[in-house]
Amino acid sequence: MRRKIGQFLRHLHMERGSSPLTVKSYREDLESFADYFADEAGDTPEPEAISAVELRGFLSALHEAGYAKTSIARKLASLRSFYRFGQREGWADSNPARALRNPRKSHKLPHFLTTEEIGKLLAAPPAKGSMGLRDRAILETLYSAGLRVSELVGLNDGDADLDQGVLRVRGKGRRERLSPLGSYAVRALQQWLAVRRLGPGESTGREAPVFVNKFGTRLTTRSVGRMLEKYLRETGLDARTSPHTLRHSFATHLLDRGADIRSVQELLGHKSLVTTQIYTHVSTASLREAYEKAHPRAH
């Protein structure tokens, strides 16, 4: 089995041009597969001798060991690819992993902040000093436009039309969308851009980065995360809050106030409406909580 796994990994690297990280993930998945059957059988069997029922036992063992459903689904996908390779190479007559279903995803409700908590967070950066103005502009923009943090740090001057209150955002899969900005975010951006200083090697004009660090170079997603952690400590807000929490809060607050779900889908840049629908569950949950607190015959 391990020889065939090695052949498959070489195929990924040499013929398919997979990245070292992808090859590493496949290796880890398939080694855990080989180790399991070595423990079960006392010796590592050939992969073509393993049935779909035995593979299901492997997945059950992963579940009992506490593996996340996403990790189990990834290992199953690795096995499907491995056996497809075996069919092409002629050592596997069938693909036993193909018959197995992925574990059902658990739809966790996204963590979000209330409007009061958002107000407290947005007021935390000092309204003076270049870094304070920058941090306030970052938080206002994340919440006002519902951006992913990668979209935020990728913004250039040519993407921002502050007169019209609109951003051109490059999202996942190189899809572009227009995101409206509220007056608070526009004002915060204007104040920041008035004091921003670009580093000597940084792009200028329309390609200049909107958000830079103290050295004048483009800000990273990790830097935004560290900045947010500082203000969470200062305000005492939930430490689970991340830059993505502001995006969750953006969508939840819009739906809570009657926005159409398809409009929210467009604003978030979601390709599928299914991805957006998780926020309707959040809104329904908050409505239920309000009902149970207020209605005299709710209980």
N, C-alpha and C positions, 0 to 999 in steps of 0.2 A: 504493500500500500504506500509506504513512504517514498519508494522510488517513483511511483506514478504521481504522487503529489509533487515531487521535485520536477518531474517532466512538465506538469501543468503550470507550475510557477515559472519555469523557464519560458514556456509558451507565452505566458502573460507578459513577461519582460521583453523577450526578443521579438516575438511576432506581433503582439497586440500593442506594444509600446506603453504598457501600463506604468504608472508612476511607482516609484519605490514604496510610497505610503500604501498604495492600493495592493501591491504585491505582499507587503507586510501584513495587511489585514487578512488577505486570503490565507497566508501561511499560518497565522494564529488560529483562524477558524478551522482549517483542515488539520492542523496538529492536534487541536482539542478533540476533533472527530477521531483521529487515529488513536490518541491516548485512551479515549473512552472504550473503544473496541478492544484495545490491547488489555485493558483492565478486565473487561467482561469475559473475553475469550481466553485470557492467559497468554495469547500470542496475537499479533496484529494480523487480521484476515485480509484477503484481497478485497478491494472495494466492490468488485462485481459480485461477490458472494453475499453481500449485505442486502437484506430485503427492506421494503418500505416499512414493514412492521418494526424491524430492528432500528431503523432510522427514527421512527416515532419514539422509540424508547430512549434514544439519545436526546431528542428534543425534550422529552419529559424530564430527563435527568438534569438538563440545563435549567428547566423551570423550577425544579425542586431545589436546585443549588442557588436560586435567587437571581438568576440572570434576568435582565430587563427584556420585555417583549421585543423591543427594537433590536437588541443584540441577538436574540434567538432568530428573528426574521433575517438578520444579516447572515448568520451562519447557514441558515437554510438556503439562502440565495447563493452562497459560496458553494454549497454542495450541488445545487442544480447546475452551476457552471462547470464544476469539476466533472460531473457525470456526462454532461453534454460533450466535454472534451474527450472523455472516455469512449463515447459512441463514435466520435469522428476518428479516433485513433484505433478503434476496433476491439478494445478490450472490454467494453460494456455493451450488452445487448439492449439494455433499457436504462431509463433514468428514474430510479426509485424515489428520488427527492421530488420529482415533478408532481407526484400524486398527493404530497403533503401540503396542507394549508398553512399559510402564515398565521401566527397567533394574532388574535384580534387586538387591534390597538386600543389602549385605554385613553379615552379623550379627557385629559385633565383640563379643568377649567383654568384659563390663564390668570395669573396674578395681576391685579390692577390696583391703582390708587383711586380713592374717592376724589371728587372735585376739590374738597377742602384740603386733602393731603397734597394734591397737585399744586394748589395755590401756595402751600407752605414750602414745597420743594422749589418752585420757580422763584420764590422770593428770597431763597437762601444765598445765592451768589451776591457779593457786594456790588452796589450800583456805581462803583468808582474803581479805577485801576483797570488796566487793559485785560488782565486775566479774569477779573470779576465780570466785566462786560462780555467777554468771550463766553464764559461759562453760562451766563444768563441767556445769551443768544442761542447757545447749543440746546439748552433745556427747553426754551420756548419753541425752537424750531422742531425738535423731536416730537413734542406734544402737539404743536399746531398743525403739522403736516403728516403726522403718523409715520415718520420715516424709520426705516431700519438704520442702525448705527453705521453700517457700511455705506449706505446711501448718503448719510449725512457727511461723513468724512470725504466722500468722493465728489462733493459739490464744488464747482468752480464758479468764478464770478459771472461767467457767461450763462450759467444756469439760473441765476437769480434775477428776476424782474421785480424789484421792490416797489416800483411805481404802480404796477398792476397787482402786486401781492401774490406772485406765482413763482413756483420753483419747477424747473425741469429736472426730473429725477430719473436716474438710470438704475433700474431694479434688477431682479434676478433674471437670468437668461437674456441679458442685454435689452430687456424691454424698457421702453421709456414711457413716462407718464407725467402729466402736469399736476402739481399739488398746490392747492391754494394755501395762502398764509394769512393768519389773523393779524389784526393791527398790533397786538402786543409783540408778536414775533417779528413783524416788519420793523417796528421801532427798535427792538433789541438788536436786530441785525444791522440797522443803520448806525446805531451807537458803536457797535463792535467794529464795523468796517471803517469807521472814522478814525480809529486808533490802531488798527491792525498794522503790523510791520512785517513785510516779507523778507525772508532770508536772501542772501546774495545769489544762491544757486537755484532759487525757486522760480517757477513760471510766473509770468506777469500777464496783464491784459485779461482776456476772456478765459484763459487757462489757469489763472491764479487760483490757488485753493482758498475757499471761503474761510475755513477754520485751520489755524496754524498753532504750533506750540510756541513756547517762549523764545525759541531760536528762529522762528519764522518759517519753519518747514511744516508740510502737511501733517495734520493731526492723525493719529492712529486710533483704531477702534478700542484698543486696550487703554489708551490714554483717556478716552471718554469714560470708560468704565471706572478707572481710578478716580477721575474727577467726581463722578456721581457718588462713589463710595464715601468721599470726604463730606459731601453735603448730607448724605444719609446719616452719618455719625452726628453731624451738627444739629440736624432737625429731629433725630430720634425716630425717623420713619423706618418701616419694615426693611430689614437688611436683605431680604430676598429680592428687593427692587433692583432691576437692571435697566440699562438703556432701552431694552425691548419692552419693559413694563410700560414705558410712556406710550409706545405704539399700541399695546393692549388697552391702555386707559383711553387713548384717543378713540379707538373703535367702540369700546363699551359705552363711553359717554355720548357718542353720536347716536347709537342705537337706543340708548335710554331716553334720549330726547326726541325720538321719532324719526330719525333719518332712515331712508330706504336702504335695505340691505345691499341692493345692487350698486347703489351710489357708494356705500362704504367699501364694497369690493373694489370698485374702480379707484377709490382714494388710497386704498392699501396696496394696490398693484397685484392683487391675487388673481392668478389665472383661473382658478376654479372657485365657484360660489361655495362649495363644500368647506373650503378652508376658512371662509368668512363666517360660516354658520355657527362656529363654536361660540362666537360672541353673542349670538342670540340666546344661547343657554345661560350665559352670564347675566344677560338682561332679565331673562325669565326668573332666574334665581333671586335677583335683587328685588324684582316685583313681588315674588312670593314672600320674601322676608318682610317687605313693607306691608303686605296684606296681613300677614300673621300678627304683626305688631299692632296694626291699627284697627282691624275689623273686630267688632265686639263678639262675633260668633265664629271666629276663625278656629277656635279650639273647642 
